[in-house]
């Protein structure tokens, strides 16, 4: 009886081999259609179809390649040097939809040990609530499209996590390698920007993303993956040790150059979480050195402290939120208007009314101060709970699982996987408190965040079995 109850909680796995032919047929069809459009001179539409064909084709390969392609594609869309003239913006929605379809096809042919959990139901309720808010939104069509797009991202992320958590993969996680490759790509772009081979920022260092806050949102998501590589120095050649150390040092320098306060706090939180669970002594030394350095600076170098306060805290203003005061006021007023149900997911009064169907909606939305305020303003407290409950659950469960694993197999692969993924997720969530991108499926950090969430939640729903 117990076994039957346990099996009923597992994700459904349907052995439909015939579905494996569909991505091939879809790829061939899209490529033929693209060739026809090229012959007629419609290069823009042809490029979109080629991207769709590539994504469909990757659904035939290892699932981690589809996740890597999604992260790199959206990172490219966030880099002006890649996304020249914003030509990739109108294809982001299509990429998410097709990614979800490809992962559904892959999941129909795979078996996994992950299980259904109330957090999955909570996320489904959030998407349902977001779509339902179109009934009173200032632009119902925009709200429906944004809710559907986010639903595709969440569905794809959860299915990707299911594939990454198949039996026998407890001691390995491809997503960690992918995050490191993303860090290497971002670090290379920052290095090229310092050499003025990429456009420089007007005020602060912006790296390859064209925005210092985007760089500040990127580094916290990959910092723990770089730390993991550094911690395995005994298994690496001297050249690789130098390369990993250079990347870590470069990330720190680039983050300081960006003067992204949210990114700095988020990176500190992610690294502190990683150090606390990996080594209490190292964490204590980290905290002690930080306090000692701060005390010495205040006691012996007060002028430098004042200068750093003006640069990093005040940002040359009179008070901390001077550069973000207007956004804070707008977000707070929107949240107060209808705190229970919100004013419509993804919509902003005064900006969204005139929007008509299209693949780009940046001009139809208002920039928000923080993700929670944005959630309350759009879907109210009721809808926000549906999304914040899974996030709170995953951090609490990760901490419990890490403490449990340390009793049995502290240095096992599963420990480092859950530790690093949870640290990356924490870094992203803390940064989303300074930038409202948590439910923006077109932003690369949202793609990375929910892919990490999908893998981590799938692993946490699998029962822990200590090594014998």
URSUL-V84447 format. One record per residue. RES is the residue in one small letter. OMEGA is omega in radians with two decimals (none if undefined). Layout:
BEGIN
RES&OMEGA + RES&OMEGA
END
This chain:
BEGIN
x&3.13 + x&-3.14 + x&-3.14 + x&3.10 + x&-3.14 + x&-3.12 + x&-3.11 + x&-3.13 + x&-3.08 + x&3.05 + x&3.12 + x&3.10 + x&-3.09 + x&-3.11 + x&3.13 + x&-3.08 + x&-3.10 + x&3.13 + x&3.13 + x&3.12 + x&-3.05 + x&3.10 + x&3.12 + x&3.11 + x&3.12 + x&3.13 + x&-3.13 + x&-3.12 + x&-3.13 + x&3.13 + x&3.07 + x&3.10 + x&3.11 + x&3.11 + x&3.11 + x&3.13 + x&3.09 + x&3.13 + x&3.12 + x&3.10 + x&3.13 + x&-3.05 + x&-3.08 + x&3.12 + x&3.12 + x&3.12 + x&3.10 + x&3.13 + x&3.09 + x&3.11 + x&3.11 + x&3.12 + x&3.12 + x&-3.13 + x&3.09 + x&-3.12 + x&-3.13 + x&3.07 + x&3.07 + x&-3.07 + x&3.14 + x&-3.07 + x&-3.11 + x&3.09 + x&3.08 + x&3.09 + x&3.12 + x&3.12 + x&-3.14 + x&-3.12 + x&-3.13 + x&-3.14 + x&-3.13 + x&3.00 + x&3.09 + x&3.11 + x&3.12 + x&3.13 + x&-3.14 + x&-3.11 + x&3.08 + x&-3.10 + x&-3.08 + x&3.13 + x&3.14 + x&-3.05 + x&-3.11 + x&-3.04 + x&-3.06 + x&-3.13 + x&-3.09 + x&3.12 + x&-3.13 + x&3.14 + x&3.12 + x&3.14 + x&-3.10 + x&3.07 + x&3.11 + x&3.12 + x&3.13 + x&-3.14 + x&3.05 + x&3.12 + x&3.12 + x&-3.10 + x&3.13 + x&-3.08 + x&-3.08 + x&3.07 + x&-3.10 + x&3.10 + x&-3.14 + x&-3.01 + x&3.03 + x&-3.12 + x&3.09 + x&3.13 + x&3.10 + x&3.10 + x&3.13 + x&3.09 + x&3.09 + x&3.09 + x&3.11 + x&3.13 + x&3.11 + x&3.13 + x&3.12 + x&3.09 + x&3.13 + x&-3.14 + x&3.08 + x&-3.13 + x&3.10 + x&3.10 + x&3.10 + x&3.06 + x&-3.05 + x&-3.13 + x&3.12 + x&3.14 + x&3.12 + x&-3.13 + x&3.14 + x&3.10 + x&3.12 + x&3.13 + x&3.09 + x&3.08 + x&3.09 + x&3.12 + x&-3.13 + x&3.11 + x&3.13 + x&-3.13 + x&3.14 + x&3.11 + x&3.07 + x&3.09 + x&3.10 + x&3.14 + x&3.12 + x&-3.08 + x&3.10 + x&3.13 + x&-3.14 + x&-3.13 + x&-3.09 + x&-3.05 + x&3.11 + x&3.13 + x&-3.12 + x&-3.09 + x&3.12 + x&3.08 + x&3.13 + x&3.11 + x&3.11 + x&3.10 + x&3.06 + x&3.10 + x&3.13 + x&3.11 + x&3.12 + x&3.10 + x&3.09 + x&3.09 + x&3.11 + x&3.12 + x&3.10 + x&3.11 + x&3.11 + x&3.09 + x&3.14 + x&3.02 + x&3.02 + x&-3.12 + x&-3.14 + x&3.11 + x&-3.12 + x&-3.10 + x&-3.07 + x&3.14 + x&-3.07 + x&3.13 + x&-3.13 + x&-3.00 + x&3.12 + x&-3.12 + x&-3.13 + x&3.12 + x&3.05 + x&3.05 + x&3.09 + x&3.07 + x&-3.10 + x&-3.02 + x&3.12 + x&-3.10 + x&-3.08 + x&-3.06 + x&-3.11 + x&3.09 + x&3.07 + x&3.08 + x&3.13 + x&3.09 + x&3.13 + x&-3.08 + x&-3.12 + x&-3.07 + x&-3.12 + x&-3.12 + x&-3.01 + x&3.06 + x&3.12 + x&3.14 + x&3.13 + x&3.08 + x&3.13 + x&-3.13 + x&3.13 + x&3.13 + x&3.12 + x&3.12 + x&3.13 + x&3.12 + x&3.12 + x&3.11 + x&3.13 + x&-3.14 + x&-3.12 + x&3.11 + x&3.09 + x&3.13 + x&-3.13 + x&-3.10 + x&3.07 + x&-3.06 + x&3.10 + x&3.11 + x&3.12 + x&3.14 + x&-3.13 + x&3.12 + x&3.09 + x&3.14 + x&-3.13 + x&-3.13 + x&3.12 + x&3.09 + x&-3.11 + x&-3.12 + x&-3.09 + x&-3.09 + x&-3.12 + x&-3.12 + x&3.13 + x&3.13 + x&3.12 + x&3.10 + x&3.11 + x&3.09 + x&3.11 + x&-3.14 + x&-3.13 + x&3.14 + x&3.11 + x&3.12 + x&3.13 + x&3.13 + x&3.12 + x&3.13 + x&3.13 + x&3.14 + x&-3.14 + x&-3.06 + x&-2.99 + x&-3.11 + x&-3.08 + x&-3.14 + x&3.10 + x&3.11 + x&3.12 + x&3.11 + x&3.11 + x&3.10 + x&3.13 + x&-3.07 + x&-2.98 + x&-3.10 + x&-3.12 + x&-3.06 + x&3.10 + x&3.10 + x&-3.13 + x&3.08 + x&-2.93 + x&-3.02 + x&-3.11 + x&-3.13 + x&-3.11 + x&-3.05 + x&-3.12 + x&3.12 + x&3.11 + x&-3.14 + x&3.14 + x&-3.13 + x&3.14 + x&3.13 + x&3.12 + x&3.13 + x&-3.13 + x&-3.03 + x&3.10 + x&-2.99 + x&-3.08 + x&-3.05 + x&3.14 + x&-3.09 + x&3.11 + x&-3.07 + x&3.08 + x&-3.10 + x&3.12 + x&3.12 + x&-3.10 + x&-3.13 + x&-2.98 + x&-3.01 + x&-3.02 + x&-3.08 + x&3.04 + x&-3.01 + x&3.11 + x&-3.09 + x&3.13 + x&-3.06 + x&-3.10 + x&-3.11 + x&-3.09 + x&-3.11 + x&-3.13 + x&3.07 + x&-3.09 + x&-3.08 + x&-3.00 + x&-2.99 + x&-3.13 + x&3.07 + x&3.11 + x&3.12 + x&-3.13 + x&3.14 + x&-3.06 + x&-3.09 + x&3.07 + x&-3.14 + x&-3.12 + x&-3.14 + x&-3.13 + x&-3.14 + x&-3.13 + x&-3.13 + x&-3.08 + x&3.10 + x&3.10 + x&-3.13 + x&3.10 + x&3.13 + x&-3.02 + x&3.11 + x&3.12 + x&-3.13 + x&3.10 + x&3.13 + x&3.13 + x&-3.13 + x&3.13 + x&3.11 + x&3.12 + x&-3.11 + x&-3.11 + x&3.14 + x&-3.04 + x&-3.01 + x&-2.96 + x&-3.04 + x&3.09 + x&-3.10 + x&-3.12 + x&3.13 + x&-3.09 + x&3.12 + x&-3.12 + x&3.14 + x&-3.06 + x&3.12 + x&3.14 + x&3.09 + x&3.08 + x&-3.14 + x&3.12 + x&3.10 + x&3.12 + x&-3.11 + x&3.12 + x&3.12 + x&3.14 + x&3.04 + x&3.10 + x&3.12 + x&-3.05 + x&3.14 + x&-3.00 + x&-3.14 + x&3.10 + x&-3.01 + x&3.10 + x&-3.09 + x&-3.01 + x&3.14 + x&3.08 + x&3.10 + x&-3.13 + x&-3.10 + x&-3.04 + x&3.01 + x&3.07 + x&3.11 + x&-3.11 + x&-3.14 + x&-3.09 + x&-3.14 + x&3.11 + x&3.14 + x&-3.12 + x&3.07 + x&3.08 + x&-3.12 + x&3.13 + x&3.10 + x&-3.11 + x&3.13 + x&-3.13 + x&none
END
